[in-house]
Amino acid sequence: MSQPEMDAQAGEGTGVASQTDAPVSTEGPSYLTVTKTFSSWAFTLDHKRIGVMYLIGVLFMFLLGGMFALLVRTELFSPLAILTPFFADTAEAQADLYNRWFTTHGAIMVFLVIIPGVPAALGNFVLPLLLGAKDVAFPRLNLGSFYLWVIGALFFVYVLFSGGLDTGWTFYTPYSAESGTAVIPALVGVFILGFSSIFTGLNFIVTIHKMRPPGMTWFKMPLFLWATYSTAVMQVLATPVLGITLLLLLLERTLGIGIFDPRNGGDPVLFQHFFWFYSHPAVYIMIVPPMGIVSELIAVHSHKRIFGYTYIAFSSVSIAIFSFLVWGHHMFTSGQSTTMNIIFSGITFSVGIPSAIKVFNWIATMYKGALSLNTSMLYGISFIFLFTIGGLTGLFCAVLSIDTHIHDTYFIVAHFHYVMMGSGLIAFVGGLHHWWPKMTGKMFSEFWGRIACTLVFVGFNLTFIPQFVMGSLGMPRRYYTYADKFEGYHQLSTIGSYVMAAGFFLTAFYLIQSLVSGKKAPVNPWGGNSLEWHTASPPPLENFHNVPDATDPYDYENLEYDAATGNYETKKVS
Amino acid sequence: MNLLVTILAQTEPTYWLPEAVSNFAGPVDRDFYFVYWVSIFFLVLISALLVIFMWKFRTPPGAHAQSQRDHHLLLEITWTGIPIILSFMMFWYGYRGYVDMMTPPNDGISIVAEAQKWAWNFSYASNGATIPGMSEDLNLIRDQVRSGELSAEQAVAAEGKILEKAGLHVPMGIPINITLMAADVLHALYIPAFRVKKDCVPGRTGKIWFIADEPGIYDLYCAEYCGQGHSWMHSKVVVHETVEEYEKWLEVAGSYDESLPFEENGEIVWKRRGCISCHSVDGSEKVGPSWKGLFGSNRSFTATGTPGELVANEAYIEESIRFPMNKITEGYPPQMPVVKLTEKEILWVTEYIKSLGQNSGGAENPRKEN
């Protein structure tokens, strides 16, 4: 053991993590400029480049999935066919088209955007940096999982060009066993994406176990790592179930084996059990990493220690555990036994508790903090508000008697958009802004950032609050046309989606503009103290010029702001 | 609490919930508003804290926090404990209401609701009559109102005319037991005003029950995605004021006017028994072959059933109705459910198909090349 490591161990023993106090070297090429050939990107083993490639892919898919959302919302502006007649002649073909649009929107957003968004794109970039490591534990596996994602995405592109998919993203049988659309390529695509997800999860688990720097014990890790770790465990344990389920469905479609289709002696409800055994944990695969981001955003931009560290850490772990025990609440009206519904309803409430704990701890972190209300922080605060609505409306769905009424209505649609998009994606965008200077070395326009965040926030609520109301009034989901009494709500919702889209396009515009003419980012523009803020922006190829010791990620007292450079510098600790 | 219950147990629609007209509506709405007010309380609390903190603690870059306090045991216990207690209450209310929904009484009226792509059929145990949901006709009225062909009053009248022989009819004040079935894929029976919903699963039977509280006409939807016609698959529930009125209706609605010409009764069968959702009569493309010009045309069959060819005659039509999987016309999916028609209904339908133009053994079915 070398001397610095021994020192770090000693520091750990006294409960004080040693500070990395040497000035950060910003000389030498960054990971972006060290090599410039195409193959140096295509065959890179650098987690940062893989993260950036994931990010580009995920953002492109977000654009695609978002376009389908806008098509759906535009069509629903009126109960009459208004957009589909441009593409299809008969009323039947128009309804088919609408079904393809909402299916494509859902499948792309879930499998290609939200699930890989935070862990694979942002997580890949940030995780080794947070650990002070050179890379993830298995760089080749990491590149492999990226290419699996690409292949999975290509299957979806193929689906788009071969007649689309109309089963809904859930592939419910027996409809998916008989649908004439491109179900098989879509299943293969999701199957491959599953492996991408498993490999990423496995990689992160090993990285967090084996590559923490000297002095970083489990309870000194940044909370984002706790969240990614919990997520990785879920990915590794749950995704194989999805794989095998889709494989069975594939066999059913191709060979006519009766597993889920009652005409061949199968059971459609069995498919729902299998599907949600994965897809419920998947909901938390989509939301727990964003929660981790928000823990970082709120603490850093409040310049205050995160409140209730252990409670937040354990709530991530308990959400991961409970997430495996609540899948049945997607099936309250499917005809499964009364006893089972009661048990699932009870356990479902237990997921609400750790979520509530997190929200209150984030708010307590803001109390008496020094809040910088910049774009990332605004996204963080938006997250708390939207997640509160998403979580509270989840209570309605967990109460059996109420769920009987609101199941499969727009209430559910609004609820899961508040959780998946209003929380998951908003935190992703917040995290993107938070780490953008580190990734690109450029600062974006705070002015436009705040305006875009406001547009997204207002647009989002305008889109989905009317959906809660029309849902509880009895508007079923996945409807191409609807009763006239719901028209007003749908129109508000559609207008909201345009406002939100404007916000996202504005975001794309100023972020791209920052790449071209943004101010050069300092090492530590926000005043964070986790290890990624102790290296150059953008970091060099192997992240750190000197292997750093662990810092206390939530100790902001030794940081001094330099208004000239916009940098927070670490004061020397004697 | 009693006052609150009285206020909430109203039949008029509120801003959040539709009219409440069954024995379950009151309890469900009470649970809904309990969770609603708890949620509003926490949403207001959290939003207020966020806004106050954003205002009060906002600082320019470089400022240091006033405090670095990072834990407070009592606070953690409070905000863990209160949600746990509230969760238990919510779970308990939901459980209580749900168990009632799942415990049908032994008496009452039994009706089978069978869903198929994309129609409802309601069979009444007392006289065996099957009454269709008539989604197509109800949709037509909706379209005509939108295009201005029908005024609102005319629409009500036209709808009333259709519902004389269509829809789910129940008497007020008596338990109604509905057995749910599906012929092809998943569907779900959803009556918002009654707060009842359950999936119709092929190969299984499901049950719901309710007591309707107010006479009137209420919406009935399919709530589980079932493909192309999902959003067209709605019908109406008609609540009669007395059992006598209901029984009188059932006797009339369940019968055909046998004095009508065969093909006219055939057209009624086509609409009433759901043939309309897959078979057009004007040659337009639907899930199944159009009936226009079908009689006497050459049919060729896929290997899914018995392969081969023949000219469509009476026997072929009867076989196709009774055993739809026996002969599958080339180019069409093997999806037709078994709809149990009576001898007379089959006769009338056959005559109706004949009346839609006959071929003298020449025409090919349009999708043969596919």
Interface residues (C-beta under 8 A of the other chain):
Chain A: P79 L80 T90 E92 A95 D96 N99 D166 G168 Y172 P174 Y175 E178 S179 G180 P262 R263 D267 P268 V269 S302 H303 K304 R305 I306 F307 G308 Y309 Y311 T333 S334 G335 T338 N341 I342 S345 G346 F349 S350 G352 I353 A356 I357 V359 F360 N361 I363 A364 M366 Y367 K368 G369 A370 L371 S372 L373 I381 I384 F385 T388 I389 L392 T393 L395 F396 A398 V399 L400 S401 I402 D403 T404 H405 H407 D408 T409 V469 S472 L473 G474 P476 R477 R478 Y479 Y480 T481 Y482 A483 D484 G527 Y554 Y556 E557 E560 Y561 A563 G566 Y568
Chain B: P13 Y15 W16 L17 P18 F24 P27 V28 D31 F32 V35 Y36 V38 S39 F42 L43 I46 S47 L49 L50 F53 M54 F57 R58 T59 P60 P61 G62 A63 H64 A65 Q66 S67 Q68 R69 D70 H71 H72 L75 E76 W79 T80 P83 I84 S87 F88 M90 F91 Y93 G94 Y95 R96 G97 Y98 V99 M101 M102 R142 V145 R146 L180 D184 V185 L186 A188 Y190 P192 A193 R195 V196 K197 K198 D199 V201 P202 G203 R204 G206 D219 Y221 C222 A223 E224 Y225 C226 G227 Q228 G229 H230 S231 W232 H234 S284 E285 K286 P333 Q335
